[in-house]
Amino acid sequence: MSLIKLIDLPSLGDQRGGLVAIESNQSIPFEIKRLYYIFNTTNQSRGFHAHIDLKQVAVCVKGSCRFILDNGHTREEVTLNSPTQGLYIDALTWREMHDFSEDCVLLVLASEHYDESDYIRHYQEFLKEVHKPFIHPLADVKSQKIGQKTKIWQFSVVLQNAMIGENCNICAHTLIENDVIIGNNVTIKSGVYVWDGITLEDNVFIGPCVAFTNDKKPRSKQYPDSFAKTVIAEGASIGANATILPGIKIGKNALVGAGAVVTKDVPENAIVIGNPAFIKGYIE
């Protein structure tokens, strides 16, 4: 989706001259709480900041200037040169203004009053903010060891010592215990409980309702000195409703079929299915 969102402002001019009407929550998609204008800016560049919550619309009422917008993923530019067109700038968008014409008058309409705490004035801080983990407000996440761009959705529980890498997607209704290591780019679908002793390496896919275990002889209120270690190696995928017994390693790029019951180690690139799981073939 493009960062450049231009708004055509109502032009009511006639033979007598131009007239543009600007109204909050009508032509402008928010309530206007502040406006300012920039002029006499020849041979200067401005901006170089983002806002956490504030939204703006910029209009070149005279002359022209070039905007660069950056959301931390893509960077686009546009030249404003019409008094009947506004540029919408969303929150958490880095903006720069360059190439002001000598006669440029840039009007900016803002959704909030001035608040210095809403500014992000350093680009690296901006990147850190836009790439920080997304934690759904209905999730219960205690861990602080969660990588950038990871998303944890509603009704998920993550205990304090769990380690989760970057760009993971932890779907709704999941549980991740303390002694758990999850790498980068991991997907965990809904209904999965990742118990103590389990490691999911980079690029692992865990399908819905996969059942992990970590104790071969479980008894109520009786706990082993340490839980069995299970490793799902890089690039492996586990299909829906599969069961993984404790102390097993599933090899790199292996594929576990839906509903399989895995009772022993799975070699790299192997495809296993059935109960108990057996090797059906290999991924070439």
C-alpha positions in Angstrom: 0.0 0.0 0.0 1.4 3.4 -1.0 2.4 5.9 1.7 1.4 8.7 -0.6 -2.3 9.5 0.2 -3.4 12.7 -1.5 -6.7 14.4 -0.6 -8.5 16.5 -3.1 -9.8 19.5 -1.2 -13.2 21.1 -2.1 -12.5 23.9 -4.6 -15.3 26.5 -4.6 -13.6 29.1 -6.8 -15.3 30.9 -9.7 -14.4 33.7 -12.1 -13.5 35.9 -9.1 -10.7 33.6 -8.0 -9.9 30.5 -6.1 -11.5 29.3 -2.9 -10.8 26.1 -0.9 -12.9 25.1 2.1 -11.3 22.9 4.8 -13.5 21.2 7.4 -12.6 18.9 10.3 -13.8 15.3 9.9 -15.0 16.2 6.4 -12.4 17.1 3.8 -9.8 16.5 6.6 -10.1 13.0 8.1 -9.6 14.2 11.7 -10.5 17.0 14.0 -8.1 19.9 13.4 -6.6 21.0 16.7 -3.6 23.0 15.4 -2.3 24.5 12.2 0.9 26.2 11.2 2.5 27.3 7.9 6.1 27.3 6.7 7.5 30.0 4.3 10.8 31.6 3.4 12.5 28.2 3.4 14.6 28.5 0.3 17.8 26.3 0.2 16.7 24.5 3.5 15.2 21.1 4.3 12.8 20.5 7.1 11.1 17.7 9.0 13.4 14.8 9.8 11.1 13.5 12.5 8.0 11.3 13.1 5.1 11.4 15.5 3.8 8.7 17.7 0.1 9.6 17.6 -0.3 12.8 15.7 -1.7 12.8 12.1 -1.3 15.7 9.7 -2.4 17.0 6.3 0.1 19.2 4.4 -1.0 21.6 1.6 1.2 23.8 -0.5 -1.1 26.8 -0.8 1.6 28.5 -2.9 4.7 27.2 -4.7 6.0 23.7 -4.3 8.0 21.4 -2.1 9.1 17.7 -2.2 8.1 15.3 0.6 9.8 12.1 1.5 7.7 9.7 3.6 9.1 6.5 5.3 7.2 4.0 7.4 10.2 1.9 8.3 9.5 -0.5 5.5 9.2 1.6 2.3 10.3 5.1 1.4 8.3 7.2 -1.2 8.4 10.8 -2.3 5.9 13.2 -3.8 6.0 16.9 -4.9 3.2 19.1 -3.6 2.3 22.0 -5.9 -1.4 22.5 -5.8 -3.5 24.5 -3.2 -6.4 22.1 -3.9 -4.6 18.9 -2.8 -3.4 17.8 0.6 -1.0 15.1 1.6 -2.2 12.9 4.5 0.7 11.9 6.8 -0.2 9.2 9.3 1.2 8.6 12.7 4.6 6.7 12.9 5.6 8.1 9.5 9.1 9.6 9.1 8.8 12.8 7.0 11.3 15.1 5.2 10.6 18.2 3.2 13.0 19.3 0.5 13.3 21.6 -2.5 11.1 24.4 -1.3 10.4 26.9 -4.1 11.1 30.6 -3.3 7.4 31.4 -3.1 6.4 28.2 -1.2 3.9 28.5 1.6 3.2 25.1 3.2 0.1 24.8 5.4 0.1 21.9 7.9 -3.1 20.8 9.7 -2.6 18.7 12.8 -4.8 16.3 14.8 -3.4 17.2 18.2 -2.0 20.2 20.0 1.8 20.6 20.2 3.4 17.9 22.4 7.2 17.4 22.3 6.8 14.0 23.8 5.0 12.9 20.7 8.0 13.6 18.5 10.6 11.0 17.4 13.5 13.0 16.2 16.2 10.4 15.5 15.7 7.9 12.7 17.2 4.9 14.5 14.7 5.5 17.4 11.9 5.7 14.8 13.0 2.3 13.3 13.1 0.8 16.8 9.6 2.1 17.5 7.9 0.9 14.3 9.6 -2.5 14.5 8.9 -3.2 18.1 6.9 -6.3 19.0 3.1 -6.1 18.7 1.4 -7.5 21.8 -2.4 -7.7 21.5 -4.0 -6.0 24.6 -5.8 -9.3 25.4 -2.6 -11.3 25.5 -0.7 -11.9 28.8 3.0 -11.5 28.0 5.5 -11.3 30.9 8.7 -11.9 28.9 10.8 -8.9 27.8 12.9 -11.0 25.5 10.9 -10.6 22.3 12.4 -9.6 19.0 11.4 -6.8 16.7 8.4 -7.2 14.4 7.1 -10.2 16.3 3.3 -10.3 16.8 1.6 -12.0 19.7 -2.2 -12.2 19.4 -5.1 -12.3 21.8 -5.5 -14.8 24.6 -1.9 -15.9 24.3 0.2 -16.4 27.5 4.0 -16.0 27.4 5.9 -16.6 30.7 8.7 -14.4 32.0 11.8 -16.3 30.9 10.7 -17.3 27.4 12.9 -16.1 24.5 11.2 -15.2 21.2 13.1 -14.0 18.2 12.3 -11.5 15.5 9.4 -11.5 13.0 7.5 -14.3 14.6 3.8 -14.8 14.5 2.3 -16.2 17.7 -1.4 -16.8 17.0 -4.3 -16.6 19.4 -4.8 -19.1 22.2 -1.3 -20.2 22.7 0.9 -20.8 25.8 4.7 -20.4 25.9 6.4 -21.5 29.2 9.6 -20.3 30.7 12.3 -22.6 29.5 11.5 -22.1 25.8 13.7 -20.7 23.0 12.0 -19.6 19.8 14.1 -18.4 16.9 13.4 -15.9 14.1 10.6 -16.0 11.6 8.7 -18.7 13.5 4.9 -19.3 13.0 2.9 -20.9 15.8 -0.8 -21.3 15.0 -3.6 -21.3 17.4 -4.1 -24.0 20.1 -0.5 -24.8 20.6 1.2 -25.1 24.1 5.0 -24.8 24.0 6.2 -26.4 27.3 9.5 -26.1 29.2 12.4 -27.7 27.4 11.3 -27.0 23.9 13.4 -25.1 21.3 12.0 -24.0 17.9 14.8 -22.8 15.6 14.5 -20.2 12.8 11.8 -20.5 10.2 9.9 -23.3 11.9 6.1 -23.7 11.3 3.9 -25.2 14.0 0.4 -25.9 12.8 -2.8 -25.5 14.7 -3.3 -27.7 17.8 0.1 -29.4 17.6 0.6 -31.2 21.0 4.1 -31.0 22.5 5.0 -33.0 25.5 8.0 -32.8 27.9 7.6 -35.7 30.4 7.5 -39.4 29.4 6.0 -40.5 32.8 3.8 -37.7 33.9 2.1 -37.8 37.3 0.0 -35.2 38.9 2.0 -33.0 41.3 5.2 -34.9 40.6 7.8 -33.1 38.6 11.1 -34.4 37.2 14.4 -32.7 38.1 14.5 -31.4 34.5 12.2 -31.7 31.6 13.2 -33.5 28.4 14.6 -31.3 25.7 12.8 -31.2 22.3 14.3 -29.4 19.3 12.5 -28.5 16.2 15.4 -27.7 13.8 15.6 -24.8 11.3 13.0 -24.8 8.6 11.0 -27.8 9.9 7.2 -27.8 9.6 4.7 -29.7 11.8 1.1 -30.2 10.5 -2.1 -29.7 12.4 -2.9 -32.0 15.4 0.5 -33.8 15.3 1.8 -35.1 18.7 5.5 -34.7 19.5 6.8 -37.0 22.3 9.5 -35.5 24.6 13.2 -35.6 24.0 13.0 -35.7 20.2 14.8 -33.8 17.5 13.0 -33.1 14.3 15.7 -32.4 11.7 16.3 -29.4 9.5 13.6 -28.8 6.8 11.7 -32.0 7.9 7.9 -32.2 7.4 5.6 -33.8 9.9 2.2 -34.7 8.5 -1.1 -33.7 10.1 -2.1 -36.0 12.9 1.2 -37.8 13.1 2.5 -39.2 16.4 6.2 -38.7 16.5 8.0 -41.1 18.9 11.6 -40.8 17.7 14.0 -38.4 16.0 13.2 -37.4 12.5 16.1 -36.9 10.0 16.7 -33.8 8.0 14.4 -33.3 5.0 12.4 -36.4 6.0 8.6 -36.5 5.5 6.9 -38.5 8.3 3.2 -39.5 8.7 1.1 -41.9 10.7 0.9 -43.3 14.2 3.6 -44.0 15.1 5.1 -41.7 12.6 7.2 -43.4 9.8 9.3 -41.9 7.0 7.2 -41.6 3.8 9.9 -39.9 1.8 12.4 -37.0 1.6 12.2 -33.4 0.4 14.6 -33.0 -2.5 
